[in-house]
Amino acid sequence: MIHQMPKLYEMIKNEVFDPTEIITHTMPLEDAKKAYDIFDQKKDNNIKVILKPQ
């Protein structure tokens, strides 16, 4: 997946892809374990979980 990052960044920059469409959960950084569990166990119909420092 990492080899796709330059192409993905270019698509975002050129507004070909809107990453907000796949963000299903936003959680504080201190909930990282819970966020990982949600993502790993495919709970709550998640696609992408974002952690935000507070």
PQR file of N, CA, C, O and H, with PARSE charges and radii, in Angstrom:
ATOM      1  N   MET A   1       0.812  -1.194   0.000 -0.4000 1.5000
ATOM      2  CA  MET A   1       0.000   0.000   0.000 -0.0000 2.0000
ATOM      3  C   MET A   1       0.858   1.261   0.000  0.5500 1.7000
ATOM      4  O   MET A   1       0.495   2.253  -0.632 -0.5500 1.4000
ATOM      5  N   ILE A   2       1.975   1.235   0.691 -0.4000 1.5000
ATOM      6  CA  ILE A   2       2.812   2.430   0.803 -0.0000 2.0000
ATOM      7  C   ILE A   2       3.283   2.917  -0.566  0.5500 1.7000
ATOM      8  O   ILE A   2       3.472   4.118  -0.761 -0.5500 1.4000
ATOM      9  H   ILE A   2       2.269   0.429   1.205  0.4000 1.0000
ATOM     10  N   HIS A   3       3.471   2.007  -1.508 -0.4000 1.5000
ATOM     11  CA  HIS A   3       3.915   2.422  -2.843 -0.0000 2.0000
ATOM     12  C   HIS A   3       2.834   3.191  -3.605  0.5500 1.7000
ATOM     13  O   HIS A   3       3.132   3.837  -4.610 -0.5500 1.4000
ATOM     14  H   HIS A   3       3.317   1.032  -1.350  0.4000 1.0000
ATOM     15  N   GLN A   4       1.592   3.131  -3.142 -0.4000 1.5000
ATOM     16  CA  GLN A   4       0.489   3.861  -3.773 -0.0000 2.0000
ATOM     17  C   GLN A   4       0.329   5.284  -3.232  0.5500 1.7000
ATOM     18  O   GLN A   4      -0.428   6.073  -3.796 -0.5500 1.4000
ATOM     19  H   GLN A   4       1.350   2.607  -2.326  0.4000 1.0000
ATOM     20  N   MET A   5       1.029   5.620  -2.153 -0.4000 1.5000
ATOM     21  CA  MET A   5       0.836   6.912  -1.495 -0.0000 2.0000
ATOM     22  C   MET A   5       1.090   8.117  -2.408  0.5500 1.7000
ATOM     23  O   MET A   5       0.278   9.042  -2.400 -0.5500 1.4000
ATOM     24  H   MET A   5       1.645   4.979  -1.694  0.4000 1.0000
ATOM     25  N   PRO A   6       2.161   8.155  -3.186 -0.5600 1.5000
ATOM     26  CA  PRO A   6       2.350   9.324  -4.060  0.2800 2.0000
ATOM     27  C   PRO A   6       1.174   9.529  -5.022  0.5500 1.7000
ATOM     28  O   PRO A   6       0.732  10.657  -5.238 -0.5500 1.4000
ATOM     29  N   LYS A   7       0.680   8.445  -5.590 -0.4000 1.5000
ATOM     30  CA  LYS A   7      -0.470   8.545  -6.500 -0.0000 2.0000
ATOM     31  C   LYS A   7      -1.707   9.023  -5.742  0.5500 1.7000
ATOM     32  O   LYS A   7      -2.459   9.859  -6.244 -0.5500 1.4000
ATOM     33  H   LYS A   7       1.039   7.528  -5.415  0.4000 1.0000
ATOM     34  N   LEU A   8      -1.918   8.504  -4.554 -0.4000 1.5000
ATOM     35  CA  LEU A   8      -3.065   8.909  -3.743 -0.0000 2.0000
ATOM     36  C   LEU A   8      -2.982  10.393  -3.387  0.5500 1.7000
ATOM     37  O   LEU A   8      -3.977  11.110  -3.495 -0.5500 1.4000
ATOM     38  H   LEU A   8      -1.307   7.825  -4.146  0.4000 1.0000
ATOM     39  N   TYR A   9      -1.812  10.857  -2.965 -0.4000 1.5000
ATOM     40  CA  TYR A   9      -1.640  12.279  -2.642 -0.0000 2.0000
ATOM     41  C   TYR A   9      -1.947  13.156  -3.857  0.5500 1.7000
ATOM     42  O   TYR A   9      -2.580  14.205  -3.734 -0.5500 1.4000
ATOM     43  H   TYR A   9      -1.004  10.275  -2.877  0.4000 1.0000
ATOM     44  N   GLU A  10      -1.498  12.719  -5.010 -0.4000 1.5000
ATOM     45  CA  GLU A  10      -1.755  13.475  -6.240 -0.0000 2.0000
ATOM     46  C   GLU A  10      -3.256  13.528  -6.549  0.5500 1.7000
ATOM     47  O   GLU A  10      -3.770  14.569  -6.957 -0.5500 1.4000
ATOM     48  H   GLU A  10      -0.984  11.867  -5.110  0.4000 1.0000
ATOM     49  N   MET A  11      -3.945  12.419  -6.356 -0.4000 1.5000
ATOM     50  CA  MET A  11      -5.391  12.381  -6.589 -0.0000 2.0000
ATOM     51  C   MET A  11      -6.131  13.311  -5.626  0.5500 1.7000
ATOM     52  O   MET A  11      -7.084  13.985  -6.018 -0.5500 1.4000
ATOM     53  H   MET A  11      -3.527  11.573  -6.024  0.4000 1.0000
ATOM     54  N   ILE A  12      -5.698  13.346  -4.388 -0.4000 1.5000
ATOM     55  CA  ILE A  12      -6.317  14.242  -3.402 -0.0000 2.0000
ATOM     56  C   ILE A  12      -6.049  15.696  -3.792  0.5500 1.7000
ATOM     57  O   ILE A  12      -6.956  16.528  -3.774 -0.5500 1.4000
ATOM     58  H   ILE A  12      -4.923  12.799  -4.069  0.4000 1.0000
ATOM     59  N   LYS A  13      -4.812  15.990  -4.139 -0.4000 1.5000
ATOM     60  CA  LYS A  13      -4.437  17.354  -4.526 -0.0000 2.0000
ATOM     61  C   LYS A  13      -5.241  17.836  -5.733  0.5500 1.7000
ATOM     62  O   LYS A  13      -5.652  18.995  -5.792 -0.5500 1.4000
ATOM     63  H   LYS A  13      -4.075  15.314  -4.153  0.4000 1.0000
ATOM     64  N   ASN A  14      -5.460  16.944  -6.689 -0.4000 1.5000
ATOM     65  CA  ASN A  14      -6.192  17.294  -7.910 -0.0000 2.0000
ATOM     66  C   ASN A  14      -7.704  17.126  -7.767  0.5500 1.7000
ATOM     67  O   ASN A  14      -8.446  17.237  -8.743 -0.5500 1.4000
ATOM     68  H   ASN A  14      -5.126  16.003  -6.641  0.4000 1.0000
ATOM     69  N   GLU A  15      -8.148  16.859  -6.548 -0.4000 1.5000
ATOM     70  CA  GLU A  15      -9.569  16.704  -6.228 -0.0000 2.0000
ATOM     71  C   GLU A  15     -10.244  15.590  -7.030  0.5500 1.7000
ATOM     72  O   GLU A  15     -11.430  15.670  -7.349 -0.5500 1.4000
ATOM     73  H   GLU A  15      -7.545  16.769  -5.755  0.4000 1.0000
ATOM     74  N   VAL A  16      -9.473  14.555  -7.347 -0.4000 1.5000
ATOM     75  CA  VAL A  16     -10.022  13.369  -7.996 -0.0000 2.0000
ATOM     76  C   VAL A  16     -10.623  12.450  -6.939  0.5500 1.7000
ATOM     77  O   VAL A  16     -11.582  11.723  -7.199 -0.5500 1.4000
ATOM     78  H   VAL A  16      -8.510  14.489  -7.087  0.4000 1.0000
ATOM     79  N   PHE A  17     -10.045  12.495  -5.753 -0.4000 1.5000
ATOM     80  CA  PHE A  17     -10.490  11.650  -4.649 -0.0000 2.0000
ATOM     81  C   PHE A  17     -10.653  12.503  -3.398  0.5500 1.7000
ATOM     82  O   PHE A  17      -9.767  13.284  -3.050 -0.5500 1.4000
ATOM     83  H   PHE A  17      -9.266  13.085  -5.542  0.4000 1.0000
ATOM     84  N   ASP A  18     -11.788  12.349  -2.725 -0.4000 1.5000
ATOM     85  CA  ASP A  18     -12.055  13.061  -1.473 -0.0000 2.0000
ATOM     86  C   ASP A  18     -11.920  12.064  -0.325  0.5500 1.7000
ATOM     87  O   ASP A  18     -12.797  11.219  -0.144 -0.5500 1.4000
ATOM     88  H   ASP A  18     -12.508  11.714  -3.008  0.4000 1.0000
ATOM     89  N   PRO A  19     -10.836  12.146   0.456 -0.5600 1.5000
ATOM     90  CA  PRO A  19     -10.618  11.150   1.504  0.2800 2.0000
ATOM     91  C   PRO A  19     -11.672  11.172   2.605  0.5500 1.7000
ATOM     92  O   PRO A  19     -11.816  10.193   3.337 -0.5500 1.4000
ATOM     93  N   THR A  20     -12.407  12.266   2.733 -0.4000 1.5000
ATOM     94  CA  THR A  20     -13.431  12.318   3.783 -0.0000 2.0000
ATOM     95  C   THR A  20     -14.554  11.320   3.526  0.5500 1.7000
ATOM     96  O   THR A  20     -15.309  10.988   4.440 -0.5500 1.4000
ATOM     97  H   THR A  20     -12.290  13.062   2.139  0.4000 1.0000
ATOM     98  N   GLU A  21     -14.671  10.839   2.295 -0.4000 1.5000
ATOM     99  CA  GLU A  21     -15.713   9.868   1.967 -0.0000 2.0000
ATOM    100  C   GLU A  21     -15.490   8.513   2.637  0.5500 1.7000
ATOM    101  O   GLU A  21     -16.437   7.745   2.804 -0.5500 1.4000
ATOM    102  H   GLU A  21     -14.058  11.109   1.552  0.4000 1.0000
ATOM    103  N   ILE A  22     -14.258   8.215   3.018 -0.4000 1.5000
ATOM    104  CA  ILE A  22     -13.986   6.907   3.623 -0.0000 2.0000
ATOM    105  C   ILE A  22     -13.742   6.976   5.129  0.5500 1.7000
ATOM    106  O   ILE A  22     -13.566   5.941   5.771 -0.5500 1.4000
ATOM    107  H   ILE A  22     -13.489   8.839   2.882  0.4000 1.0000
ATOM    108  N   ILE A  23     -13.731   8.175   5.697 -0.4000 1.5000
ATOM    109  CA  ILE A  23     -13.525   8.328   7.141 -0.0000 2.0000
ATOM    110  C   ILE A  23     -14.862   8.105   7.840  0.5500 1.7000
ATOM    111  O   ILE A  23     -15.785   8.910   7.720 -0.5500 1.4000
ATOM    112  H   ILE A  23     -13.874   9.016   5.175  0.4000 1.0000
ATOM    113  N   THR A  24     -14.945   7.003   8.567 -0.4000 1.5000
ATOM    114  CA  THR A  24     -16.198   6.661   9.249 -0.0000 2.0000
ATOM    115  C   THR A  24     -16.144   6.938  10.743  0.5500 1.7000
ATOM    116  O   THR A  24     -17.185   7.055  11.389 -0.5500 1.4000
ATOM    117  H   THR A  24     -14.195   6.349   8.665  0.4000 1.0000
ATOM    118  N   HIS A  25     -14.945   7.043  11.295 -0.4000 1.5000
ATOM    119  CA  HIS A  25     -14.783   7.270  12.729 -0.0000 2.0000
ATOM    120  C   HIS A  25     -13.640   8.255  12.962  0.5500 1.7000
ATOM    121  O   HIS A  25     -12.584   8.145  12.339 -0.5500 1.4000
ATOM    122  H   HIS A  25     -14.099   6.947  10.769  0.4000 1.0000
ATOM    123  N   THR A  26     -13.851   9.206  13.848 -0.4000 1.5000
ATOM    124  CA  THR A  26     -12.804  10.111  14.305 -0.0000 2.0000
ATOM    125  C   THR A  26     -12.790  10.031  15.825  0.5500 1.7000
ATOM    126  O   THR A  26     -13.804  10.259  16.484 -0.5500 1.4000
ATOM    127  H   THR A  26     -14.709   9.296  14.354  0.4000 1.0000
ATOM    128  N   MET A  27     -11.619   9.703  16.369 -0.4000 1.5000
ATOM    129  CA  MET A  27     -11.518   9.468  17.806 -0.0000 2.0000
ATOM    130  C   MET A  27     -10.292  10.177  18.368  0.5500 1.7000
ATOM    131  O   MET A  27      -9.324  10.411  17.645 -0.5500 1.4000
ATOM    132  H   MET A  27     -10.795   9.518  15.834  0.4000 1.0000
ATOM    133  N   PRO A  28     -10.329  10.521  19.664 -0.5600 1.5000
ATOM    134  CA  PRO A  28      -9.140  11.132  20.277  0.2800 2.0000
ATOM    135  C   PRO A  28      -7.994  10.117  20.356  0.5500 1.7000
ATOM    136  O   PRO A  28      -8.219   8.911  20.457 -0.5500 1.4000
ATOM    137  N   LEU A  29      -6.786  10.625  20.309 -0.4000 1.5000
ATOM    138  CA  LEU A  29      -5.595   9.778  20.328 -0.0000 2.0000
ATOM    139  C   LEU A  29      -5.567   8.840  21.529  0.5500 1.7000
ATOM    140  O   LEU A  29      -5.110   7.703  21.420 -0.5500 1.4000
ATOM    141  H   LEU A  29      -6.603  11.605  20.227  0.4000 1.0000
ATOM    142  N   GLU A  30      -6.056   9.315  22.673 -0.4000 1.5000
ATOM    143  CA  GLU A  30      -6.026   8.456  23.859 -0.0000 2.0000
ATOM    144  C   GLU A  30      -6.947   7.237  23.726  0.5500 1.7000
ATOM    145  O   GLU A  30      -6.862   6.317  24.539 -0.5500 1.4000
ATOM    146  H   GLU A  30      -6.427  10.239  22.761  0.4000 1.0000
ATOM    147  N   ASP A  31      -7.817   7.217  22.724 -0.4000 1.5000
ATOM    148  CA  ASP A  31      -8.675   6.056  22.466 -0.0000 2.0000
ATOM    149  C   ASP A  31      -8.105   5.165  21.363  0.5500 1.7000
ATOM    150  O   ASP A  31      -8.848   4.441  20.701 -0.5500 1.4000
ATOM    151  H   ASP A  31      -7.886   7.965  22.064  0.4000 1.0000
ATOM    152  N   ALA A  32      -6.792   5.219  21.169 -0.4000 1.5000
ATOM    153  CA  ALA A  32      -6.153   4.474  20.083 -0.0000 2.0000
ATOM    154  C   ALA A  32      -6.441   2.979  20.158  0.5500 1.7000
ATOM    155  O   ALA A  32      -6.703   2.358  19.128 -0.5500 1.4000
ATOM    156  H   ALA A  32      -6.188   5.808  21.707  0.4000 1.0000
ATOM    157  N   LYS A  33      -6.399   2.391  21.339 -0.4000 1.5000
ATOM    158  CA  LYS A  33      -6.673   0.959  21.453 -0.0000 2.0000
ATOM    159  C   LYS A  33      -8.093   0.644  21.005  0.5500 1.7000
ATOM    160  O   LYS A  33      -8.316  -0.303  20.251 -0.5500 1.4000
ATOM    161  H   LYS A  33      -6.187   2.896  22.176  0.4000 1.0000
ATOM    162  N   LYS A  34      -9.045   1.431  21.468 -0.4000 1.5000
ATOM    163  CA  LYS A  34     -10.442   1.227  21.068 -0.0000 2.0000
ATOM    164  C   LYS A  34     -10.590   1.400  19.550  0.5500 1.7000
ATOM    165  O   LYS A  34     -11.284   0.620  18.897 -0.5500 1.4000
ATOM    166  H   LYS A  34      -8.864   2.200  22.081  0.4000 1.0000
ATOM    167  N   ALA A  35      -9.937   2.421  19.000 -0.4000 1.5000
ATOM    168  CA  ALA A  35     -10.004   2.671  17.559 -0.0000 2.0000
ATOM    169  C   ALA A  35      -9.429   1.492  16.781  0.5500 1.7000
ATOM    170  O   ALA A  35      -9.999   1.065  15.778 -0.5500 1.4000
ATOM    171  H   ALA A  35      -9.374   3.054  19.531  0.4000 1.0000
ATOM    172  N   TYR A  36      -8.294   0.969  17.250 -0.4000 1.5000
ATOM    173  CA  TYR A  36      -7.692  -0.182  16.582 -0.0000 2.0000
ATOM    174  C   TYR A  36      -8.625  -1.387  16.644  0.5500 1.7000
ATOM    175  O   TYR A  36      -8.785  -2.102  15.655 -0.5500 1.4000
ATOM    176  H   TYR A  36      -7.830   1.316  18.066  0.4000 1.0000
ATOM    177  N   ASP A  37      -9.235  -1.612  17.794 -0.4000 1.5000
ATOM    178  CA  ASP A  37     -10.169  -2.735  17.934 -0.0000 2.0000
ATOM    179  C   ASP A  37     -11.347  -2.594  16.972  0.5500 1.7000
ATOM    180  O   ASP A  37     -11.754  -3.570  16.343 -0.5500 1.4000
ATOM    181  H   ASP A  37      -9.104  -1.032  18.598  0.4000 1.0000
ATOM    182  N   ILE A  38     -11.892  -1.389  16.856 -0.4000 1.5000
ATOM    183  CA  ILE A  38     -13.005  -1.152  15.927 -0.0000 2.0000
ATOM    184  C   ILE A  38     -12.572  -1.475  14.505  0.5500 1.7000
ATOM    185  O   ILE A  38     -13.291  -2.147  13.766 -0.5500 1.4000
ATOM    186  H   ILE A  38     -11.561  -0.596  17.368  0.4000 1.0000
ATOM    187  N   PHE A  39     -11.388  -0.989  14.125 -0.4000 1.5000
ATOM    188  CA  PHE A  39     -10.892  -1.223  12.772 -0.0000 2.0000
ATOM    189  C   PHE A  39     -10.554  -2.694  12.545  0.5500 1.7000
ATOM    190  O   PHE A  39     -10.954  -3.279  11.539 -0.5500 1.4000
ATOM    191  H   PHE A  39     -10.804  -0.443  14.726  0.4000 1.0000
ATOM    192  N   ASP A  40      -9.828  -3.280  13.470 -0.4000 1.5000
ATOM    193  CA  ASP A  40      -9.370  -4.659  13.329 -0.0000 2.0000
ATOM    194  C   ASP A  40     -10.522  -5.654  13.293  0.5500 1.7000
ATOM    195  O   ASP A  40     -10.484  -6.628  12.541 -0.5500 1.4000
ATOM    196  H   ASP A  40      -9.504  -2.805  14.288  0.4000 1.0000
ATOM    197  N   GLN A  41     -11.535  -5.411  14.099 -0.4000 1.5000
ATOM    198  CA  GLN A  41     -12.662  -6.344  14.190 -0.0000 2.0000
ATOM    199  C   GLN A  41     -13.811  -5.958  13.259  0.5500 1.7000
ATOM    200  O   GLN A  41     -14.878  -6.572  13.298 -0.5500 1.4000
ATOM    201  H   GLN A  41     -11.566  -4.621  14.710  0.4000 1.0000
ATOM    202  N   LYS A  42     -13.595  -4.951  12.431 -0.4000 1.5000
ATOM    203  CA  LYS A  42     -14.595  -4.498  11.452 -0.0000 2.0000
ATOM    204  C   LYS A  42     -15.930  -4.176  12.111  0.5500 1.7000
ATOM    205  O   LYS A  42     -16.989  -4.547  11.605 -0.5500 1.4000
ATOM    206  H   LYS A  42     -12.729  -4.453  12.400  0.4000 1.0000
ATOM    207  N   LYS A  43     -15.869  -3.477  13.254 -0.4000 1.5000
ATOM    208  CA  LYS A  43     -17.080  -3.096  13.981 -0.0000 2.0000
ATOM    209  C   LYS A  43     -17.677  -1.818  13.400  0.5500 1.7000
ATOM    210  O   LYS A  43     -16.978  -1.025  12.769 -0.5500 1.4000
ATOM    211  H   LYS A  43     -15.008  -3.175  13.665  0.4000 1.0000
ATOM    212  N   ASP A  44     -18.964  -1.630  13.616 -0.4000 1.5000
ATOM    213  CA  ASP A  44     -19.662  -0.383  13.279 -0.0000 2.0000
ATOM    214  C   ASP A  44     -19.540   0.007  11.810  0.5500 1.7000
ATOM    215  O   ASP A  44     -19.555   1.194  11.484 -0.5500 1.4000
ATOM    216  H   ASP A  44     -19.532  -2.275  14.128  0.4000 1.0000
ATOM    217  N   ASN A  45     -19.419  -0.974  10.922 -0.4000 1.5000
ATOM    218  CA  ASN A  45     -19.309  -0.692   9.481 -0.0000 2.0000
ATOM    219  C   ASN A  45     -18.200   0.311   9.171  0.5500 1.7000
ATOM    220  O   ASN A  45     -18.366   1.182   8.318 -0.5500 1.4000
ATOM    221  H   ASN A  45     -19.406  -1.938  11.186  0.4000 1.0000
ATOM    222  N   ASN A  46     -17.080   0.185   9.862 -0.4000 1.5000
ATOM    223  CA  ASN A  46     -15.992   1.142   9.673 -0.0000 2.0000
ATOM    224  C   ASN A  46     -15.270   0.917   8.359  0.5500 1.7000
ATOM    225  O   ASN A  46     -15.223  -0.193   7.828 -0.5500 1.4000
ATOM    226  H   ASN A  46     -16.946  -0.523  10.555  0.4000 1.0000
ATOM    227  N   ILE A  47     -14.715   1.992   7.856 -0.4000 1.5000
ATOM    228  CA  ILE A  47     -13.831   1.939   6.699 -0.0000 2.0000
ATOM    229  C   ILE A  47     -12.460   2.464   7.116  0.5500 1.7000
ATOM    230  O   ILE A  47     -11.444   1.791   6.942 -0.5500 1.4000
ATOM    231  H   ILE A  47     -14.753   2.894   8.288  0.4000 1.0000
ATOM    232  N   LYS A  48     -12.447   3.676   7.669 -0.4000 1.5000
ATOM    233  CA  LYS A  48     -11.187   4.276   8.108 -0.0000 2.0000
ATOM    234  C   LYS A  48     -11.421   5.009   9.419  0.5500 1.7000
ATOM    235  O   LYS A  48     -12.357   5.798   9.553 -0.5500 1.4000
ATOM    236  H   LYS A  48     -13.273   4.223   7.811  0.4000 1.0000
ATOM    237  N   VAL A  49     -10.548   4.731  10.384 -0.4000 1.5000
ATOM    238  CA  VAL A  49     -10.618   5.380  11.691 -0.0000 2.0000
ATOM    239  C   VAL A  49      -9.465   6.377  11.777  0.5500 1.7000
ATOM    240  O   VAL A  49      -8.309   6.023  11.543 -0.5500 1.4000
ATOM    241  H   VAL A  49      -9.788   4.090  10.275  0.4000 1.0000
ATOM    242  N   ILE A  50      -9.785   7.615  12.111 -0.4000 1.5000
ATOM    243  CA  ILE A  50      -8.786   8.674  12.237 -0.0000 2.0000
ATOM    244  C   ILE A  50      -8.604   9.001  13.716  0.5500 1.7000
ATOM    245  O   ILE A  50      -9.578   9.170  14.450 -0.5500 1.4000
ATOM    246  H   ILE A  50     -10.724   7.902  12.300  0.4000 1.0000
ATOM    247  N   LEU A  51      -7.340   9.090  14.145 -0.4000 1.5000
ATOM    248  CA  LEU A  51      -7.028   9.488  15.521 -0.0000 2.0000
ATOM    249  C   LEU A  51      -6.577  10.943  15.513  0.5500 1.7000
ATOM    250  O   LEU A  51      -5.750  11.341  14.692 -0.5500 1.4000
ATOM    251  H   LEU A  51      -6.548   8.953  13.549  0.4000 1.0000
ATOM    252  N   LYS A  52      -7.124  11.732  16.432 -0.4000 1.5000
ATOM    253  CA  LYS A  52      -6.771  13.154  16.523 -0.0000 2.0000
ATOM    254  C   LYS A  52      -6.192  13.452  17.899  0.5500 1.7000
ATOM    255  O   LYS A  52      -6.807  13.130  18.916 -0.5500 1.4000
ATOM    256  H   LYS A  52      -7.796  11.409  17.099  0.4000 1.0000
ATOM    257  N   PRO A  53      -5.001  14.070  17.937 -0.5600 1.5000
ATOM    258  CA  PRO A  53      -4.469  14.496  19.231  0.2800 2.0000
ATOM    259  C   PRO A  53      -5.335  15.616  19.797  0.5500 1.7000
ATOM    260  O   PRO A  53      -5.853  16.449  19.054 -0.5500 1.4000
ATOM    261  N   GLN A  54      -5.485  15.627  21.103 -0.4000 1.5000
ATOM    262  CA  GLN A  54      -6.323  16.657  21.739 -0.0000 2.0000
ATOM    263  C   GLN A  54      -5.466  17.721  22.369  0.5500 1.7000
ATOM    264  O   GLN A  54      -5.990  18.671  22.951 -0.5500 1.4000
ATOM    265  H   GLN A  54      -5.064  14.950  21.707  0.4000 1.0000
TER
END
